[in-house]
């Protein structure tokens, strides 16, 4: 870690879809989920209440992936902690950038409502082409050592 820097993300939000576990080529589990957070404010000019939902792509490895695949469902409220990571991949010959939260801790909050789901677009899971990238990321990040609370 570089001295004087911090890369820590803490989110409390709602799952946009049921987690699905996938397995990387070496057999390590990975789960990719969408977590929605909503901020609200009062418009200074109109006095109306405004809202904006932000969708965050969260990646969980190994034991955390197994927990995430088993317990929370779409609409579950979660506490997620991790680090922000942006990766580059090619699509149609052009560089594309994808920012993800690499999860190091997850906790279920509140109830597990079947109908509770924020408004907004649902994200899909990871593609087969991403699995090799996640395999190397899990090894480099030391995700095998993580504990879930």
C-alpha positions, 0 to 999 in steps of 0.5 A: 500500500502506498503511504498516505492513501486509502481505498475503502468503500462502505455501502449500505444498499439493496440487492438488484437481483438474486446472487448467482455463484460462478466458478473460476477456472481453478474452482474458486467461487465468485459472485457478482451483484448489483447493489443500489444506493439512493440519495435524496435531497430537497431541491433549493429552487422548487422545494421538491424532494429529489432522489437518485439511485446509483447502482454499484457492481460488487464482486465477492470471492471464495467464502464471501461468494458462498455466503452471498450466494446462499443467504441474501435475495433480491431486495435484501439490504446489505452492508458491503465493505471493500475497495474500488477497482477499475479494470480495462477490457476490449469490446469491438476493438475499443477499451472499455472501463468497468469500476467494481467494488472488491468486497472484503466484508458483507453483512445482511441488514434488516429483514429479507423482503421478497418485494423490497427492491429499489427502482432502477435498472437491474445489472446482469451477472458476470460473463465467462470471459471475465472469470479468468480476470477474477481468478488472477484478481483473487490471487493477487488480492489475497482474497483466500484469507478473507473472513465473513462476519 
